[in-house]
Amino acid sequence: MEIYQLRTFVTVAQQGHLTQAAELLHLSQPAVTAQIKALEEEVGMPLFERSAGGVSLTRAGQELLPQAQGVLAAARGIINHAKHLKGQLSGQARIGVTLMPDILRLGPWVAALVDAHPLLEVQLTHGVSVDVLNLVRKKELDAGFYLGKNPYMNVVTVPLQTLNFRIALPAAWAGQMAEGRLKDLGKLPWVGISQFSSLSKITSELWRELNISPKKVAESDHLSVILELVAAGVGAALVREEEAIAWEKSGRVWLAPGVGKRAELQFVYPADRAGDPVLETLLRTLRDVWGLPGPQA
C-alpha cells in the first residue's frame, strides 16, 4: 500500500467521480482506476460502488476513509515539520483575489507578510469568485478570497465578513419605484455580471425570490463599472451596499428600498494544505489584519 494510492482513494471519495479526481490529481482516468483497483486488491474488498453518475463508498470504504485521511495527515505533518526545521520561511504564496483590494484588506495583509518574511514571494491573481475557488480546489492557487457558499469538501473556508447588497437604479428612475412595487423591477432592463461570478448567483437568487425574470442589456465583471452603467441609465443592478450608498448620496443612483441580499466573504484553501508553513503564515497574518480569533484547538 502506497501513499499515492491512499491519496487517490481519498480524492475519489471526496469528489464522487473518477474524472474529477483525475483532474485534481493530474493523472489520467485509467491511472486513477488502476490505483483504486490495486488498493482494493490489496485490502481484499471493494471500496467503491460504480454507477452511471459516478462512484460512492462501500461500507468498507466508509470505514477505511478516516484512517486513510489520518495517514495522509501524518505524512504531511512530517513534511511540514521538515520545512520548519529549515528556518527562514521562503517560497511562493499564490493568492486568488476577488472584489476590490480595500474590501479584502490586501494592502495591510501583504505588507505584514513581506515585512515579517522577506524571502516569501506573494503572487496575487485577480479573477471572479468561481474561478478562484476552482483554482484553489485544483491546488493551482494556494489560497484565495471567495464570495458565496463553498460546495467542495476538499476546500476549507475561513469566514471573514458578511457583505450586504442592494438594488441600484439610475437616479432618474426613482419615481417609477416610489410606491415600492417590487414586481416592476422585472420590467426594467438590468446590468448583469459574469455567470462565473458569485454575485451572478446571488442576483439570480434575488430574482427568484422576487419572482421576476428581467432582461439583461449589458454585462461586466467589475463592480465599479456596473455602478457607472447604472448611473448612466443603462439599467438596474445588484451592487455592494456600502459603495452604492455613497453613489446614492451623490445623487448618481437610487437604491430600491426594503430589498437586498447578503453573502459571506471567505478565505479558502485546500484542506490537505493544513499545517503547511506558508499557509499557516498566511492564515496567522490574515487573522491579525482582520481581527479574527485564532484556530480552535
C-alpha positions as protocol buffer text, in pm:
chain_id: "A"
residue {
  index: 1
  type: MET
  ca { x: 0 y: 0 z: 0 }
}
residue {
  index: 2
  type: GLU
  ca { x: 149 y: 330 z: -113 }
}
residue {
  index: 3
  type: ILE
  ca { x: 85 y: 688 z: -2 }
}
residue {
  index: 4
  type: TYR
  ca { x: -13 y: 785 z: -356 }
}
residue {
  index: 5
  type: GLN
  ca { x: -279 y: 512 z: -359 }
}
residue {
  index: 6
  type: LEU
  ca { x: -429 y: 645 z: -36 }
}
residue {
  index: 7
  type: ARG
  ca { x: -424 y: 999 z: -178 }
}
residue {
  index: 8
  type: THR
  ca { x: -613 y: 876 z: -484 }
}
residue {
  index: 9
  type: PHE
  ca { x: -861 y: 685 z: -267 }
}
residue {
  index: 10
  type: VAL
  ca { x: -937 y: 993 z: -55 }
}
residue {
  index: 11
  type: THR
  ca { x: -966 y: 1223 z: -356 }
}
residue {
  index: 12
  type: VAL
  ca { x: -1208 y: 990 z: -537 }
}
residue {
  index: 13
  type: ALA
  ca { x: -1413 y: 959 z: -217 }
}
residue {
  index: 14
  type: GLN
  ca { x: -1434 y: 1338 z: -182 }
}
residue {
  index: 15
  type: GLN
  ca { x: -1521 y: 1402 z: -546 }
}
residue {
  index: 16
  type: GLY
  ca { x: -1750 y: 1103 z: -604 }
}
residue {
  index: 17
  type: HIS
  ca { x: -1631 y: 1093 z: -963 }
}
residue {
  index: 18
  type: LEU
  ca { x: -1324 y: 937 z: -1126 }
}
residue {
  index: 19
  type: THR
  ca { x: -1281 y: 1205 z: -1392 }
}
residue {
  index: 20
  type: GLN
  ca { x: -1292 y: 1492 z: -1142 }
}
residue {
  index: 21
  type: ALA
  ca { x: -1049 y: 1311 z: -913 }
}
residue {
  index: 22
  type: ALA
  ca { x: -812 y: 1250 z: -1205 }
}
residue {
  index: 23
  type: GLU
  ca { x: -820 y: 1622 z: -1287 }
}
residue {
  index: 24
  type: LEU
  ca { x: -726 y: 1716 z: -931 }
}
residue {
  index: 25
  type: LEU
  ca { x: -451 y: 1454 z: -914 }
}
residue {
  index: 26
  type: HIS
  ca { x: -314 y: 1545 z: -1259 }
}
residue {
  index: 27
  type: LEU
  ca { x: -350 y: 1183 z: -1368 }
}
residue {
  index: 28
  type: SER
  ca { x: -537 y: 1008 z: -1645 }
}
residue {
  index: 29
  type: GLN
  ca { x: -865 y: 840 z: -1554 }
}
residue {
  index: 30
  type: PRO
  ca { x: -724 y: 491 z: -1636 }
}
residue {
  index: 31
  type: ALA
  ca { x: -436 y: 561 z: -1396 }
}
residue {
  index: 32
  type: VAL
  ca { x: -679 y: 654 z: -1118 }
}
residue {
  index: 33
  type: THR
  ca { x: -889 y: 345 z: -1190 }
}
residue {
  index: 34
  type: ALA
  ca { x: -577 y: 126 z: -1180 }
}
residue {
  index: 35
  type: GLN
  ca { x: -466 y: 268 z: -846 }
}
residue {
  index: 36
  type: ILE
  ca { x: -809 y: 212 z: -691 }
}
residue {
  index: 37
  type: LYS
  ca { x: -820 y: -142 z: -828 }
}
residue {
  index: 38
  type: ALA
  ca { x: -473 y: -217 z: -688 }
}
residue {
  index: 39
  type: LEU
  ca { x: -575 y: -82 z: -347 }
}
residue {
  index: 40
  type: GLU
  ca { x: -896 y: -286 z: -350 }
}
residue {
  index: 41
  type: GLU
  ca { x: -699 y: -599 z: -435 }
}
residue {
  index: 42
  type: GLU
  ca { x: -458 y: -531 z: -150 }
}
residue {
  index: 43
  type: VAL
  ca { x: -729 y: -480 z: 112 }
}
residue {
  index: 44
  type: GLY
  ca { x: -930 y: -768 z: -34 }
}
residue {
  index: 45
  type: MET
  ca { x: -1264 y: -591 z: -74 }
}
residue {
  index: 46
  type: PRO
  ca { x: -1430 y: -331 z: -297 }
}
residue {
  index: 47
  type: LEU
  ca { x: -1405 y: 28 z: -174 }
}
residue {
  index: 48
  type: PHE
  ca { x: -1640 y: 192 z: -424 }
}
residue {
  index: 49
  type: GLU
  ca { x: -1969 y: 118 z: -591 }
}
residue {
  index: 50
  type: ARG
  ca { x: -1987 y: 230 z: -953 }
}
residue {
  index: 51
  type: SER
  ca { x: -2294 y: 392 z: -1110 }
}
residue {
  index: 52
  type: ALA
  ca { x: -2377 y: 599 z: -1416 }
}
residue {
  index: 53
  type: GLY
  ca { x: -2350 y: 917 z: -1209 }
}
residue {
  index: 54
  type: GLY
  ca { x: -2011 y: 841 z: -1053 }
}
residue {
  index: 55
  type: VAL
  ca { x: -1885 y: 638 z: -758 }
}
residue {
  index: 56
  type: SER
  ca { x: -1976 y: 612 z: -391 }
}
residue {
  index: 57
  type: LEU
  ca { x: -1803 y: 445 z: -98 }
}
residue {
  index: 58
  type: THR
  ca { x: -1899 y: 95 z: 6 }
}
residue {
  index: 59
  type: ARG
  ca { x: -1943 y: 23 z: 375 }
}
residue {
  index: 60
  type: ALA
  ca { x: -1580 y: -93 z: 387 }
}
residue {
  index: 61
  type: GLY
  ca { x: -1470 y: 223 z: 207 }
}
residue {
  index: 62
  type: GLN
  ca { x: -1654 y: 438 z: 462 }
}
residue {
  index: 63
  type: GLU
  ca { x: -1476 y: 256 z: 745 }
}
residue {
  index: 64
  type: LEU
  ca { x: -1132 y: 296 z: 589 }
}
residue {
  index: 65
  type: LEU
  ca { x: -1164 y: 659 z: 474 }
}
residue {
  index: 66
  type: PRO
  ca { x: -1088 y: 824 z: 814 }
}
residue {
  index: 67
  type: GLN
  ca { x: -781 y: 604 z: 858 }
}
residue {
  index: 68
  type: ALA
  ca { x: -656 y: 689 z: 509 }
}
residue {
  index: 69
  type: GLN
  ca { x: -706 y: 1058 z: 581 }
}
residue {
  index: 70
  type: GLY
  ca { x: -514 y: 1015 z: 907 }
}
residue {
  index: 71
  type: VAL
  ca { x: -218 y: 853 z: 729 }
}
residue {
  index: 72
  type: LEU
  ca { x: -207 y: 1136 z: 474 }
}
residue {
  index: 73
  type: ALA
  ca { x: -226 y: 1396 z: 751 }
}
residue {
  index: 74
  type: ALA
  ca { x: 63 y: 1228 z: 933 }
}
residue {
  index: 75
  type: ALA
  ca { x: 271 y: 1225 z: 613 }
}
residue {
  index: 76
  type: ARG
  ca { x: 201 y: 1596 z: 559 }
}
residue {
  index: 77
  type: GLY
  ca { x: 299 y: 1660 z: 920 }
}
residue {
  index: 78
  type: ILE
  ca { x: 642 y: 1508 z: 862 }
}
residue {
  index: 79
  type: ILE
  ca { x: 698 y: 1723 z: 553 }
}
residue {
  index: 80
  type: ASN
  ca { x: 575 y: 2039 z: 726 }
}
residue {
  index: 81
  type: HIS
  ca { x: 797 y: 1976 z: 1028 }
}
residue {
  index: 82
  type: ALA
  ca { x: 1096 y: 1937 z: 798 }
}
residue {
  index: 83
  type: LYS
  ca { x: 1013 y: 2270 z: 634 }
}
residue {
  index: 84
  type: HIS
  ca { x: 1003 y: 2438 z: 975 }
}
residue {
  index: 85
  type: LEU
  ca { x: 1348 y: 2297 z: 1053 }
}
residue {
  index: 86
  type: LYS
  ca { x: 1491 y: 2485 z: 756 }
}
residue {
  index: 87
  type: GLY
  ca { x: 1447 y: 2812 z: 943 }
}
residue {
  index: 88
  type: GLN
  ca { x: 1362 y: 3126 z: 746 }
}
residue {
  index: 89
  type: LEU
  ca { x: 1026 y: 3096 z: 570 }
}
residue {
  index: 90
  type: SER
  ca { x: 1062 y: 3114 z: 193 }
}
residue {
  index: 91
  type: GLY
  ca { x: 882 y: 3007 z: -122 }
}
residue {
  index: 92
  type: GLN
  ca { x: 577 y: 3129 z: -309 }
}
residue {
  index: 93
  type: ALA
  ca { x: 227 y: 3209 z: -191 }
}
residue {
  index: 94
  type: ARG
  ca { x: -20 y: 3213 z: -483 }
}
residue {
  index: 95
  type: ILE
  ca { x: -335 y: 3400 z: -378 }
}
residue {
  index: 96
  type: GLY
  ca { x: -658 y: 3439 z: -573 }
}
residue {
  index: 97
  type: VAL
  ca { x: -815 y: 3785 z: -539 }
}
residue {
  index: 98
  type: THR
  ca { x: -1177 y: 3888 z: -596 }
}
residue {
  index: 99
  type: LEU
  ca { x: -1361 y: 4215 z: -534 }
}
residue {
  index: 100
  type: MET
  ca { x: -1176 y: 4539 z: -457 }
}
residue {
  index: 101
  type: PRO
  ca { x: -843 y: 4542 z: -267 }
}
residue {
  index: 102
  type: ASP
  ca { x: -979 y: 4765 z: 9 }
}
residue {
  index: 103
  type: ILE
  ca { x: -1263 y: 4523 z: 81 }
}
residue {
  index: 104
  type: LEU
  ca { x: -1014 y: 4237 z: 115 }
}
residue {
  index: 105
  type: ARG
  ca { x: -766 y: 4448 z: 317 }
}
residue {
  index: 106
  type: LEU
  ca { x: -498 y: 4334 z: 75 }
}
residue {
  index: 107
  type: GLY
  ca { x: -261 y: 4623 z: 137 }
}
residue {
  index: 108
  type: PRO
  ca { x: -216 y: 4575 z: 513 }
}
residue {
  index: 109
  type: TRP
  ca { x: -214 y: 4196 z: 480 }
}
residue {
  index: 110
  type: VAL
  ca { x: 52 y: 4173 z: 209 }
}
residue {
  index: 111
  type: ALA
  ca { x: 258 y: 4446 z: 378 }
}
residue {
  index: 112
  type: ALA
  ca { x: 260 y: 4246 z: 703 }
}
residue {
  index: 113
  type: LEU
  ca { x: 360 y: 3931 z: 515 }
}
residue {
  index: 114
  type: VAL
  ca { x: 655 y: 4077 z: 326 }
}
residue {
  index: 115
  type: ASP
  ca { x: 773 y: 4273 z: 631 }
}
residue {
  index: 116
  type: ALA
  ca { x: 788 y: 3965 z: 854 }
}
residue {
  index: 117
  type: HIS
  ca { x: 901 y: 3722 z: 582 }
}
residue {
  index: 118
  type: PRO
  ca { x: 1120 y: 3895 z: 323 }
}
residue {
  index: 119
  type: LEU
  ca { x: 1201 y: 3568 z: 146 }
}
residue {
  index: 120
  type: LEU
  ca { x: 834 y: 3487 z: 86 }
}
residue {
  index: 121
  type: GLU
  ca { x: 714 y: 3576 z: -265 }
}
residue {
  index: 122
  type: VAL
  ca { x: 346 y: 3674 z: -272 }
}
residue {
  index: 123
  type: GLN
  ca { x: 175 y: 3634 z: -611 }
}
residue {
  index: 124
  type: LEU
  ca { x: -174 y: 3782 z: -650 }
}
residue {
  index: 125
  type: THR
  ca { x: -406 y: 3660 z: -926 }
}
residue {
  index: 126
  type: HIS
  ca { x: -729 y: 3850 z: -988 }
}
residue {
  index: 127
  type: GLY
  ca { x: -1038 y: 3666 z: -1107 }
}
residue {
  index: 128
  type: VAL
  ca { x: -1408 y: 3610 z: -1048 }
}
residue {
  index: 129
  type: SER
  ca { x: -1505 y: 3410 z: -739 }
}
residue {
  index: 130
  type: VAL
  ca { x: -1590 y: 3080 z: -909 }
}
residue {
  index: 131
  type: ASP
  ca { x: -1259 y: 3074 z: -1097 }
}
residue {
  index: 132
  type: VAL
  ca { x: -1065 y: 3143 z: -777 }
}
residue {
  index: 133
  type: LEU
  ca { x: -1247 y: 2866 z: -591 }
}
residue {
  index: 134
  type: ASN
  ca { x: -1183 y: 2614 z: -869 }
}
residue {
  index: 135
  type: LEU
  ca { x: -814 y: 2703 z: -890 }
}
residue {
  index: 136
  type: VAL
  ca { x: -786 y: 2657 z: -512 }
}
residue {
  index: 137
  type: ARG
  ca { x: -973 y: 2326 z: -539 }
}
residue {
  index: 138
  type: LYS
  ca { x: -727 y: 2208 z: -805 }
}
residue {
  index: 139
  type: LYS
  ca { x: -435 y: 2346 z: -598 }
}
residue {
  index: 140
  type: GLU
  ca { x: -324 y: 2577 z: -877 }
}
residue {
  index: 141
  type: LEU
  ca { x: -360 y: 2851 z: -615 }
}
residue {
  index: 142
  type: ASP
  ca { x: -251 y: 2812 z: -253 }
}
residue {
  index: 143
  type: ALA
  ca { x: -547 y: 3011 z: -121 }
}
residue {
  index: 144
  type: GLY
  ca { x: -787 y: 3285 z: -221 }
}
residue {
  index: 145
  type: PHE
  ca { x: -1086 y: 3502 z: -141 }
}
residue {
  index: 146
  type: TYR
  ca { x: -1433 y: 3375 z: -229 }
}
residue {
  index: 147
  type: LEU
  ca { x: -1781 y: 3526 z: -209 }
}
residue {
  index: 148
  type: GLY
  ca { x: -2066 y: 3279 z: -157 }
}
residue {
  index: 149
  type: LYS
  ca { x: -2119 y: 2919 z: -50 }
}
residue {
  index: 150
  type: ASN
  ca { x: -1835 y: 2668 z: -86 }
}
residue {
  index: 151
  type: PRO
  ca { x: -1965 y: 2332 z: -216 }
}
residue {
  index: 152
  type: TYR
  ca { x: -1635 y: 2140 z: -202 }
}
residue {
  index: 153
  type: MET
  ca { x: -1532 y: 1901 z: 73 }
}
residue {
  index: 154
  type: ASN
  ca { x: -1163 y: 1938 z: -5 }
}
residue {
  index: 155
  type: VAL
  ca { x: -1163 y: 2318 z: 36 }
}
residue {
  index: 156
  type: VAL
  ca { x: -1159 y: 2482 z: 380 }
}
residue {
  index: 157
  type: THR
  ca { x: -1325 y: 2820 z: 437 }
}
residue {
  index: 158
  type: VAL
  ca { x: -1242 y: 3091 z: 690 }
}
residue {
  index: 159
  type: PRO
  ca { x: -1537 y: 3336 z: 726 }
}
residue {
  index: 160
  type: LEU
  ca { x: -1424 y: 3699 z: 705 }
}
residue {
  index: 161
  type: GLN
  ca { x: -1727 y: 3925 z: 670 }
}
residue {
  index: 162
  type: THR
  ca { x: -2092 y: 3934 z: 568 }
}
residue {
  index: 163
  type: LEU
  ca { x: -2142 y: 4171 z: 274 }
}
residue {
  index: 164
  type: ASN
  ca { x: -2476 y: 4338 z: 202 }
}
residue {
  index: 165
  type: PHE
  ca { x: -2602 y: 4405 z: -150 }
}
residue {
  index: 166
  type: ARG
  ca { x: -2874 y: 4641 z: -271 }
}
residue {
  index: 167
  type: ILE
  ca { x: -3056 y: 4705 z: -598 }
}
residue {
  index: 168
  type: ALA
  ca { x: -2925 y: 5025 z: -757 }
}
residue {
  index: 169
  type: LEU
  ca { x: -3122 y: 5208 z: -1026 }
}
residue {
  index: 170
  type: PRO
  ca { x: -3050 y: 5523 z: -1227 }
}
residue {
  index: 171
  type: ALA
  ca { x: -3146 y: 5827 z: -1020 }
}
residue {
  index: 172
  type: ALA
  ca { x: -3396 y: 5933 z: -1287 }
}
residue {
  index: 173
  type: TRP
  ca { x: -3594 y: 5613 z: -1232 }
}
residue {
  index: 174
  type: ALA
  ca { x: -3666 y: 5679 z: -865 }
}
residue {
  index: 175
  type: GLY
  ca { x: -4025 y: 5791 z: -933 }
}
residue {
  index: 176
  type: GLN
  ca { x: -4107 y: 5461 z: -1106 }
}
residue {
  index: 177
  type: MET
  ca { x: -4048 y: 5272 z: -782 }
}
residue {
  index: 178
  type: ALA
  ca { x: -4171 y: 5536 z: -536 }
}
residue {
  index: 179
  type: GLU
  ca { x: -4454 y: 5311 z: -419 }
}
residue {
  index: 180
  type: GLY
  ca { x: -4224 y: 5013 z: -370 }
}
residue {
  index: 181
  type: ARG
  ca { x: -4375 y: 4799 z: -647 }
}
residue {
  index: 182
  type: LEU
  ca { x: -4107 y: 4529 z: -647 }
}
residue {
  index: 183
  type: LYS
  ca { x: -4272 y: 4337 z: -931 }
}
residue {
  index: 184
  type: ASP
  ca { x: -4192 y: 4634 z: -1156 }
}
residue {
  index: 185
  type: LEU
  ca { x: -3823 y: 4554 z: -1113 }
}
residue {
  index: 186
  type: GLY
  ca { x: -3875 y: 4265 z: -1355 }
}
residue {
  index: 187
  type: LYS
  ca { x: -3993 y: 4504 z: -1627 }
}
residue {
  index: 188
  type: LEU
  ca { x: -3677 y: 4715 z: -1611 }
}
residue {
  index: 189
  type: PRO
  ca { x: -3353 y: 4647 z: -1801 }
}
residue {
  index: 190
  type: TRP
  ca { x: -3069 y: 4514 z: -1584 }
}
residue {
  index: 191
  type: VAL
  ca { x: -2691 y: 4525 z: -1592 }
}
residue {
  index: 192
  type: GLY
  ca { x: -2565 y: 4173 z: -1534 }
}
residue {
  index: 193
  type: ILE
  ca { x: -2237 y: 4027 z: -1416 }
}
residue {
  index: 194
  type: SER
  ca { x: -2040 y: 3729 z: -1549 }
}
residue {
  index: 195
  type: GLN
  ca { x: -2204 y: 3392 z: -1486 }
}
residue {
  index: 196
  type: PHE
  ca { x: -1876 y: 3278 z: -1329 }
}
residue {
  index: 197
  type: SER
  ca { x: -1908 y: 3536 z: -1054 }
}
residue {
  index: 198
  type: SER
  ca { x: -2072 y: 3455 z: -722 }
}
residue {
  index: 199
  type: LEU
  ca { x: -2260 y: 3784 z: -749 }
}
residue {
  index: 200
  type: SER
  ca { x: -2432 y: 3643 z: -1059 }
}
residue {
  index: 201
  type: LYS
  ca { x: -2565 y: 3355 z: -850 }
}
residue {
  index: 202
  type: ILE
  ca { x: -2669 y: 3595 z: -574 }
}
residue {
  index: 203
  type: THR
  ca { x: -2853 y: 3809 z: -829 }
}
residue {
  index: 204
  type: SER
  ca { x: -3031 y: 3502 z: -970 }
}
residue {
  index: 205
  type: GLU
  ca { x: -3138 y: 3403 z: -618 }
}
residue {
  index: 206
  type: LEU
  ca { x: -3283 y: 3750 z: -565 }
}
residue {
  index: 207
  type: TRP
  ca { x: -3474 y: 3732 z: -892 }
}
residue {
  index: 208
  type: ARG
  ca { x: -3627 y: 3401 z: -787 }
}
residue {
  index: 209
  type: GLU
  ca { x: -3725 y: 3545 z: -451 }
}
residue {
  index: 210
  type: LEU
  ca { x: -3894 y: 3842 z: -621 }
}
residue {
  index: 211
  type: ASN
  ca { x: -4043 y: 3613 z: -889 }
}
residue {
  index: 212
  type: ILE
  ca { x: -3902 y: 3825 z: -1170 }
}
residue {
  index: 213
  type: SER
  ca { x: -3706 y: 3747 z: -1487 }
}
residue {
  index: 214
  type: PRO
  ca { x: -3558 y: 4073 z: -1616 }
}
residue {
  index: 215
  type: LYS
  ca { x: -3380 y: 4128 z: -1946 }
}
residue {
  index: 216
  type: LYS
  ca { x: -3002 y: 4184 z: -1922 }
}
residue {
  index: 217
  type: VAL
  ca { x: -2892 y: 4463 z: -2156 }
}
residue {
  index: 218
  type: ALA
  ca { x: -2523 y: 4473 z: -2055 }
}
residue {
  index: 219
  type: GLU
  ca { x: -2273 y: 4272 z: -1855 }
}
residue {
  index: 220
  type: SER
  ca { x: -1950 y: 4343 z: -1667 }
}
residue {
  index: 221
  type: ASP
  ca { x: -1716 y: 4161 z: -1428 }
}
residue {
  index: 222
  type: HIS
  ca { x: -1623 y: 4480 z: -1238 }
}
residue {
  index: 223
  type: LEU
  ca { x: -1850 y: 4621 z: -968 }
}
residue {
  index: 224
  type: SER
  ca { x: -1741 y: 4982 z: -1017 }
}
residue {
  index: 225
  type: VAL
  ca { x: -1809 y: 4956 z: -1390 }
}
residue {
  index: 226
  type: ILE
  ca { x: -2157 y: 4822 z: -1311 }
}
residue {
  index: 227
  type: LEU
  ca { x: -2230 y: 5126 z: -1095 }
}
residue {
  index: 228
  type: GLU
  ca { x: -2111 y: 5354 z: -1374 }
}
residue {
  index: 229
  type: LEU
  ca { x: -2353 y: 5182 z: -1613 }
}
residue {
  index: 230
  type: VAL
  ca { x: -2639 y: 5215 z: -1366 }
}
residue {
  index: 231
  type: ALA
  ca { x: -2566 y: 5584 z: -1312 }
}
residue {
  index: 232
  type: ALA
  ca { x: -2561 y: 5635 z: -1690 }
}
residue {
  index: 233
  type: GLY
  ca { x: -2915 y: 5498 z: -1716 }
}
residue {
  index: 234
  type: VAL
  ca { x: -2832 y: 5161 z: -1873 }
}
residue {
  index: 235
  type: GLY
  ca { x: -3024 y: 4954 z: -1620 }
}
residue {
  index: 236
  type: ALA
  ca { x: -3067 y: 4831 z: -1264 }
}
residue {
  index: 237
  type: ALA
  ca { x: -2813 y: 4608 z: -1087 }
}
residue {
  index: 238
  type: LEU
  ca { x: -2735 y: 4435 z: -760 }
}
residue {
  index: 239
  type: VAL
  ca { x: -2433 y: 4609 z: -606 }
}
residue {
  index: 240
  type: ARG
  ca { x: -2245 y: 4623 z: -277 }
}
residue {
  index: 241
  type: GLU
  ca { x: -2441 y: 4834 z: -29 }
}
residue {
  index: 242
  type: GLU
  ca { x: -2152 y: 5030 z: 119 }
}
residue {
  index: 243
  type: GLU
  ca { x: -2033 y: 5153 z: -220 }
}
residue {
  index: 244
  type: ALA
  ca { x: -2386 y: 5208 z: -352 }
}
residue {
  index: 245
  type: ILE
  ca { x: -2484 y: 5430 z: -57 }
}
residue {
  index: 246
  type: ALA
  ca { x: -2201 y: 5668 z: -140 }
}
residue {
  index: 247
  type: TRP
  ca { x: -2322 y: 5687 z: -500 }
}
residue {
  index: 248
  type: GLU
  ca { x: -2678 y: 5748 z: -382 }
}
residue {
  index: 249
  type: LYS
  ca { x: -2567 y: 6036 z: -158 }
}
residue {
  index: 250
  type: SER
  ca { x: -2402 y: 6198 z: -456 }
}
residue {
  index: 251
  type: GLY
  ca { x: -2731 y: 6171 z: -648 }
}
residue {
  index: 252
  type: ARG
  ca { x: -2596 y: 5937 z: -917 }
}
residue {
  index: 253
  type: VAL
  ca { x: -2808 y: 5630 z: -835 }
}
residue {
  index: 254
  type: TRP
  ca { x: -3116 y: 5544 z: -633 }
}
residue {
  index: 255
  type: LEU
  ca { x: -3146 y: 5233 z: -411 }
}
residue {
  index: 256
  type: ALA
  ca { x: -3469 y: 5034 z: -414 }
}
residue {
  index: 257
  type: PRO
  ca { x: -3599 y: 5035 z: -54 }
}
residue {
  index: 258
  type: GLY
  ca { x: -3659 y: 4724 z: 153 }
}
residue {
  index: 259
  type: VAL
  ca { x: -3489 y: 4468 z: -70 }
}
residue {
  index: 260
  type: GLY
  ca { x: -3138 y: 4325 z: -84 }
}
residue {
  index: 261
  type: LYS
  ca { x: -2917 y: 4020 z: -34 }
}
residue {
  index: 262
  type: ARG
  ca { x: -2638 y: 3908 z: 196 }
}
residue {
  index: 263
  type: ALA
  ca { x: -2334 y: 3693 z: 115 }
}
residue {
  index: 264
  type: GLU
  ca { x: -2034 y: 3562 z: 307 }
}
residue {
  index: 265
  type: LEU
  ca { x: -1684 y: 3672 z: 210 }
}
residue {
  index: 266
  type: GLN
  ca { x: -1444 y: 3389 z: 290 }
}
residue {
  index: 267
  type: PHE
  ca { x: -1077 y: 3294 z: 267 }
}
residue {
  index: 268
  type: VAL
  ca { x: -1040 y: 2947 z: 112 }
}
residue {
  index: 269
  type: TYR
  ca { x: -756 y: 2697 z: 88 }
}
residue {
  index: 270
  type: PRO
  ca { x: -709 y: 2326 z: 3 }
}
residue {
  index: 271
  type: ALA
  ca { x: -785 y: 2102 z: 301 }
}
residue {
  index: 272
  type: ASP
  ca { x: -469 y: 1898 z: 255 }
}
residue {
  index: 273
  type: ARG
  ca { x: -254 y: 2213 z: 287 }
}
residue {
  index: 274
  type: ALA
  ca { x: -342 y: 2241 z: 657 }
}
residue {
  index: 275
  type: GLY
  ca { x: -24 y: 2264 z: 861 }
}
residue {
  index: 276
  type: ASP
  ca { x: 190 y: 2383 z: 569 }
}
residue {
  index: 277
  type: PRO
  ca { x: 425 y: 2657 z: 700 }
}
residue {
  index: 278
  type: VAL
  ca { x: 345 y: 2903 z: 420 }
}
residue {
  index: 279
  type: LEU
  ca { x: -30 y: 2854 z: 455 }
}
residue {
  index: 280
  type: GLU
  ca { x: -16 y: 2878 z: 835 }
}
residue {
  index: 281
  type: THR
  ca { x: 172 y: 3206 z: 798 }
}
residue {
  index: 282
  type: LEU
  ca { x: -92 y: 3337 z: 558 }
}
residue {
  index: 283
  type: LEU
  ca { x: -368 y: 3240 z: 800 }
}
residue {
  index: 284
  type: ARG
  ca { x: -197 y: 3382 z: 1107 }
}
residue {
  index: 285
  type: THR
  ca { x: -131 y: 3717 z: 939 }
}
residue {
  index: 286
  type: LEU
  ca { x: -482 y: 3722 z: 791 }
}
residue {
  index: 287
  type: ARG
  ca { x: -635 y: 3674 z: 1136 }
}
residue {
  index: 288
  type: ASP
  ca { x: -425 y: 3959 z: 1273 }
}
residue {
  index: 289
  type: VAL
  ca { x: -528 y: 4200 z: 996 }
}
residue {
  index: 290
  type: TRP
  ca { x: -897 y: 4104 z: 1013 }
}
residue {
  index: 291
  type: GLY
  ca { x: -909 y: 4076 z: 1393 }
}
residue {
  index: 292
  type: LEU
  ca { x: -1026 y: 3715 z: 1377 }
}
residue {
  index: 293
  type: PRO
  ca { x: -1000 y: 3465 z: 1665 }
}
residue {
  index: 294
  type: GLY
  ca { x: -726 y: 3205 z: 1646 }
}
residue {
  index: 295
  type: PRO
  ca { x: -792 y: 2846 z: 1535 }
}
residue {
  index: 296
  type: GLN
  ca { x: -982 y: 2626 z: 1774 }
}
residue {
  index: 297
  type: ALA
  ca { x: -779 y: 2358 z: 1948 }
}
